[in-house]
Amino acid sequence: MTSSVADQPDRPPVPLIFAYGFRPFFLLSGLAAPVLLAAWIAVLATGSWPDGAVPAASWHAHEMLFAFVVAAVAGFLLTAVPSWTGTKALSGLPLAGLTALWLAGRVALLPVLGVPLPVAAILDLAFLPALGVALAGPLVAAGKIRNTAFLALLGLLTAANLLFHLDWLGVLPGGTALGETLAIGVVLMMVAVIGGRIVPAFTRNALRLRGLDGTVVSRPWVEKVTLVSTLLMIPADLALPGNAVTGLLALVAALAHALRLAGWQPAKTLDQPILWVLHLGYAWVPAALALKAAHLLGAGVESSAWIHALTAGAFATMIVAVMTRASLGHTGRMLVVTRPTVAGYILLTAAALLRVLAPELPGGLYWTALEGAGAAWIAAFACYLYVYAPILLAPRADGRPG
């Protein structure tokens, strides 16, 4: 005798943290940022580093990119792709497995554990391909080139990660520098593409809701120059590092990004923190590229200035801006940020400014600025976790699933 559907035992409920991709990965990104930086500050302060571990500076660069940034990228794509394609979001056991892969990579690369480097490489390299597989089905089914392009970008990030590991394994000396360059270029391309979609769209919608002129200027030639110049910087940085030609390309990209942003009416967002933080995050892009051009064209700007303007400024601010907004919207809450969240935006901006300016400060002020930047960074993410960890761990406010 067969039993009816009604007689079947209920499936165990999906743990809330694995109900939607943004929940575990926005939480992990927000945790990774302050923990990793606190660990790096401790290394700088004590000079202590385990014997036989990968070089401290390359571990720091790797984990800020492939732990903090990649977790945020995963959370965004796992949340955005279902919206773009009209497909069911990854949840439950598959999402838990993907989260476990990310965590396995982080644990394997902890210097104090001494995990054999080949084992650590296998565990760490598994995450991005697994993420790509999870996204490939709905993206390919949607049949839109601009969506499937994200799979290529994830492939390039995987290649960047591999370059780090090949260097650490002694197979490819100099691979760390190549991997860092490639990863930064790919993430910048993601910021250019995603920012070009969401910043003008959110701005237009918000202005119209307030009865203001919501016209957002998007010039086709500016869009083309922006995206092409940003994309071309990836091979240029790899093939012609430190070259004046690369500096000129960075200058073109800086001007294009600035023109693009100017058309999005940033001045009209100043009374809405959830909007102006997106514009601020994007504004770091032309600023960083201008500093890069100045460095490469011999204007006496330290390379660390543009690198940190891009990573601590553009990448981190855009990540926090997207995570705070998406966490509210996808849990059925009003798109209004609290005072602690705004404080986090301001602290993060202060951290980036101090880190960028530190090399230009005289004498002992350099270390003071670094300490201030570190403290502001940790405080910024403490504000984020204070507000958003409970949201990410709680049911939707409107009672809907997800």
SULDA-V497338 format. One line per field, one symbol per residue. psi: psi as a letter, one per 30 degrees, with the letter a starting at -180 (. if undefined). burial: # if it has 9 or more other C-alpha atoms within 8 Angstrom, else .. Layout:
# SULDA-V497338
psi->???
burial->???
This chain:
# SULDA-V497338
psi->kklleffkkkkkkkkefgfkefeeeeeeefeeeeeeeeeeeeeeefgkkkkfllkeeeeeeeeeefdeeeeeeeeeefeeeeeefglkkklbeeeeeeeeeeeeeeefgkeffhkkeeeeeeeeffeeeeeeeefeeeeeefgkefefffeeeeeeeeeeeeeeeeeefgeikfeeeeeeeeeeeeeeeeeeeeefeeeeeeeeeeeefggljgjkkjkeeeeeeeeeeeeffeeeeeehkgkeeeeeeeeeeeeeeeeeeefghefggfgjefefeeeeeeffeeeeeeeeeeefggggkkefeeefeeefdeeeeeeeeeeeeeeeeggglkiklleeeeeeeeeeeeeeeeeefeffkkbffeeeeeeeeeeeeeeefeeeeeefeeeffllkfgfll.
burial->...............#######################.####.........#..#.###############.######.##..#...####..##.##.##.###.####...#.#.###.##########..##.###......##..#.#################..#..##.################.##..##.#######.....#.#.#...##.###.###.######.#..#..################.####..##..#########################...#...#####################.#######...#..####################.....##..#################.#######.##.....#
